[in-house]
Amino acid sequence: MSEALRRFGFMDGRRDKGQIRADAFKRDERMEALATLRDSRPEVFEKLGTTVRMSLGYYENDKKIAAEHGRDATKGSN
């Protein structure tokens, strides 16, 4: 993105990307199971595809951002 576009604000104010990601976070039991697999059996986790491992990284990053914005990311109903 160009510097001019980066400085441009939206008509209703700047966006808080972290808050938007925190609001969109939903707990996913499949991702939680992948995180458990990564911690308990790293040799099996490393054999999984790159897309699966990257997806877990994005999920955990979103989970961290949600927690930083006051969301309880430990409940299954999120």
Backbone hydrogen bonds in HBPLUS format (Angstrom, degrees):
<---DONOR---> <-ACCEPTOR-->    atom                        ^
c    i                          cat <-CA-CA->   ^        H-A-AA   ^      H-
h    n   atom  resd res      DA  || num        DHA   H-A  angle D-A-AA Bond
n    s   type  num  typ     dist DA aas  dist angle  dist       angle   num
A0006-ARG N   A0002-SER O   3.00 MM   4  6.25 152.2  2.07 148.6 157.2     1
A0007-ARG N   A0003-GLU O   3.08 MM   4  6.29 148.2  2.18 148.1 154.7     2
A0008-PHE N   A0005-LEU O   3.23 MM   3  5.09 134.0  2.46  92.5 104.9     3
A0013-GLY N   A0010-PHE O   3.03 MM   3  5.09 164.3  2.06 113.8 114.4     4
A0019-GLN N   A0016-ASP O   3.07 MM   3  5.37 116.3  2.49 103.2 117.8     5
A0020-ILE N   A0016-ASP O   3.01 MM   4  6.33 157.2  2.06 154.9 162.1     6
A0021-ARG N   A0017-LYS O   2.94 MM   4  6.17 160.5  1.97 149.9 154.6     7
A0022-ALA N   A0018-GLY O   2.86 MM   4  6.06 151.8  1.94 144.9 153.6     8
A0023-ASP N   A0019-GLN O   2.88 MM   4  6.05 157.4  1.93 148.8 154.2     9
A0024-ALA N   A0020-ILE O   3.12 MM   4  6.29 142.6  2.26 140.2 149.9    10
A0025-PHE N   A0022-ALA O   3.35 MM   3  5.32 149.9  2.45  97.9 106.2    11
A0031-MET N   A0028-ASP O   3.09 MM   3  5.41 120.6  2.45 104.1 117.6    12
A0032-GLU N   A0028-ASP O   3.03 MM   4  6.38 154.1  2.09 150.0 158.2    13
A0033-ALA N   A0029-GLU O   2.91 MM   4  6.11 148.1  2.01 140.8 148.8    14
A0034-LEU N   A0030-ARG O   2.99 MM   4  6.32 147.1  2.10 140.4 149.4    15
A0035-ALA N   A0031-MET O   2.93 MM   4  6.23 152.8  2.01 147.5 154.5    16
A0036-THR N   A0032-GLU O   3.02 MM   4  6.30 151.3  2.11 142.6 150.3    17
A0037-LEU N   A0033-ALA O   2.89 MM   4  6.16 155.6  1.95 145.9 152.7    18
A0038-ARG N   A0034-LEU O   2.84 MM   4  6.10 157.6  1.89 149.3 155.3    19
A0039-ASP N   A0035-ALA O   3.07 MM   4  6.29 152.1  2.15 142.7 149.5    20
A0040-SER N   A0036-THR O   2.83 MM   4  5.99 153.5  1.90 151.6 159.5    21
A0041-ARG N   A0037-LEU O   2.75 MM   4  5.38 161.5  1.78 146.3 152.1    22
A0044-VAL N   A0041-ARG O   3.07 MM   3  5.61 134.7  2.29 114.3 124.9    23
A0045-PHE N   A0041-ARG O   3.15 MM   4  6.46 163.1  2.18 152.3 157.6    24
A0046-GLU N   A0042-PRO O   2.97 MM   4  6.06 154.5  2.03 147.1 152.2    25
A0047-LYS N   A0044-VAL O   3.06 MM   3  5.37 144.5  2.19 105.2 115.6    26
A0048-LEU N   A0045-PHE O   3.08 MM   3  5.44 158.9  2.13 110.5 117.1    27
A0053-ARG N   A0049-GLY O   3.20 MM   4  6.56 163.4  2.23 152.1 156.5    28
A0054-MET N   A0050-THR O   2.84 MM   4  6.03 157.6  1.89 154.2 160.7    29
A0055-SER N   A0051-THR O   2.89 MM   4  6.00 153.7  1.96 143.5 151.0    30
A0056-LEU N   A0052-VAL O   3.08 MM   4  6.36 153.4  2.15 146.3 152.6    31
A0057-GLY N   A0053-ARG O   3.16 MM   4  6.45 151.3  2.25 139.5 147.0    32
A0058-TYR N   A0054-MET O   2.96 MM   4  6.32 159.3  2.00 156.2 160.7    33
A0059-TYR N   A0055-SER O   2.90 MM   4  6.09 161.3  1.94 149.6 155.4    34
A0060-GLU N   A0056-LEU O   2.89 MM   4  6.08 164.7  1.91 152.4 156.1    35
A0061-ASN N   A0057-GLY O   2.98 MM   4  6.14 149.7  2.08 143.2 151.8    36
A0062-ASP N   A0058-TYR O   2.92 MM   4  6.18 160.8  1.96 151.9 156.7    37
A0063-LYS N   A0059-TYR O   2.88 MM   4  6.11 152.7  1.96 148.1 156.4    38
A0064-LYS N   A0060-GLU O   2.97 MM   4  6.15 153.5  2.04 142.2 148.5    39
A0065-ILE N   A0061-ASN O   3.00 MM   4  6.29 160.0  2.04 149.6 154.9    40
A0066-ALA N   A0062-ASP O   2.88 MM   4  6.10 156.7  1.94 148.2 154.6    41
A0067-ALA N   A0063-LYS O   3.02 MM   4  6.28 156.5  2.08 145.9 151.8    42
A0068-GLU N   A0064-LYS O   2.96 MM   4  6.24 151.8  2.04 146.8 155.0    43
A0069-HIS N   A0065-ILE O   3.07 MM   4  6.32 132.9  2.30 141.2 153.1    44
A0069-HIS N   A0066-ALA O   3.17 MM   3  5.16 133.5  2.39  94.8 107.3    45
A0071-ARG N   A0066-ALA O   2.90 MM   5  5.22 155.5  1.96 155.6 147.4    46
A0070-GLY N   A0067-ALA O   3.14 MM   3  5.17 157.6  2.19 109.4 109.7    47
